[in-house]
Amino acid sequence: MKTLLFSLSRTLPAKFRRKGTQRGFTLVELMIAITIGLLLTAGLLTLVQAMKRTTVTQNGMSQLQDNERMAMTLIADVIQSAGYFPQPTLNSAATLMPVTGAFTTAGQSLVGTGAGTAVAPGDTLTVRYVTWGTNNGDQTINCTGSTNATQLLMVNTFSLAADPNVAGSYDLLCTFNSAQPVVLVTGIANMQIYYGVRTNPSVSNNSVDSYLDATAVTAGNYWNNVLSVKVTVTFINPMYGTLPGQSTTNVPQTIAFTRVVDVMSKTGVST
């Protein structure tokens, strides 16, 4: 019997024969494979993190540009409309914009607070004008970008308030006709406002000779002589140290945008 089994084992193909020994990976080989795998994984994680930082930064810069554009567009549209009223042959600014609240003279269209260089929450600006209403073809907007169907005195106030969700950040608010303030944009560090004023009453060419802060304009009783408004909105820089690897020394912490806006009812040569 043993002779028969030995003979059969000798005649079977090699793949069916049982090997005496089998050899696997050595410990050194396994350690090398694990090390290579860890290096590849670390490289992949580094690439993913870099792509994530780039995406967040790009989104932050895009949001900054959108916020700047929206803030300056709404502020400029409102300032340009200061003092506007419909049907001037039938109405007057003094009648449609009477003395009320911070507006101490009839027909006054601008008033503000702040010292220009004050720290956040910075200055405030209140602008008023009258819309005839969309029912009469008047598309004049308020500080929220909305219109009104019928004639209405529009009082718009721009101000800053601390962002409840981000420490050290402020929101740009619009308060329309004493309603609940509306958040226009976020991520603001400060807002400074100066007023282009004709301080010399003997000059009648409607040219600005001084830029003053609200405190100085009030002290000089120049609100009816404001011809332009210089607005600087300072935003928090999304590139400043918000993510690992971002610098806090080589980039500015804030970015300021400035625009000078003419009050359309006051500018131009007087003849």
Stockholm file with secondary structure:
# STOCKHOLM 1.0

chainA/1-271         MKTLLFSLSRTLPAKFRRKGTQRGFTLVELMIAITIGLLLTAGLLTLVQAMKRTTVTQNGMSQLQDNERMAMTLIADVIQSAGYFPQPTLNSAATLMPVTGAFTTAGQSLVGTGAGTAVAPGDTLTVRYVTWGTNNGDQTINCTGSTNATQLLMVNTFSLAADPNVAGSYDLLCTFNSAQPVVLVTGIANMQIYYGVRTNPSVSNNSVDSYLDATAVTAGNYWNNVLSVKVTVTFINPMYGTLPGQSTTNVPQTIAFTRVVDVMSKTGVST
#=GR chainA/1-271 SS CHHHHHHHHHHSCGGGSCCSCCCCCCHHHHHHHHHHHHHHHHHHHHHHHHHHHHHHHHHHHHHHHHHHHHHHHHHHHHHHTTTCCSCTTTCCHHHHSCSBTTBCSTTCCEEEESCSSCCTTCCEEEEEEEECCGGGTCCCCCTTSCCCSSCEEEEEEEEEEECSSSTTCEEEEEEETTCCCEEEEEEEEEEEEEEEECCCTTCCSCCCCEEECHHHHHHHTCGGGEEEEEEEEEEECTTSSSSTTCCSSSSCSEEEEEEEEECTTTCSCCC
#=GC SS_cons         CHHHHHHHHHHSCGGGSCCSCCCCCCHHHHHHHHHHHHHHHHHHHHHHHHHHHHHHHHHHHHHHHHHHHHHHHHHHHHHHTTTCCSCTTTCCHHHHSCSBTTBCSTTCCEEEESCSSCCTTCCEEEEEEEECCGGGTCCCCCTTSCCCSSCEEEEEEEEEEECSSSTTCEEEEEEETTCCCEEEEEEEEEEEEEEEECCCTTCCSCCCCEEECHHHHHHHTCGGGEEEEEEEEEEECTTSSSSTTCCSSSSCSEEEEEEEEECTTTCSCCC
//
